[in-house]
Amino acid sequence: MALYNELRSRDFSQVKGQEKAVAILKSVLKEKRLPNAILLVGVRGTGKTSIARILARHVNCEHPTEDGPCGNCASCREILAGNSMDVLELDAASNNSVEDVHTLIKAAQYVP
C-alpha cells in the first residue's frame, strides 16, 4: 500500500485544515439531504480525495457514525479495499480528453 493511502484520513474527525467543509458535509449527512453533486476544489494536498473517499464510505455504510463511516461493515471494507461495485474513483487528471469522458458516460449507464 502506498504511503499516502496508509496515512489517509479514515473519518471526518481525522481531517485537518478543512473544518468548514467537514462541518457542511456532516450537516448535510445528518439531515439526510445529500445533493446530486458535490464539487471539491483546491490546490494539491488539501484533502479533496480523502474527503471524497470518507463521504463515499459514509453514504454506503451500514452503520454510519457522526464522524463518518464505521469502517467495520462489509461495505466499508469493500470500499477501502477498492473492490466495491458501488464506488468508482475517477481521476480527473488522467481522464481529461473528450474520448475519456465518452467512455466514462458509457460506463456510468450500467447499474452495479
Buried (B, 14 or more C-beta within 10 A) or exposed (E): EEEEEEEBBBBBEBBEEBEEBBEEBBEBBEEEEEEEEEEBEEEEEBBBBBBBBBBBBBBBBEEBEEBBBBBEBEBBBBBBEEEBEEBEEEEEEEEEEEEBEEEEEEEEEEEE
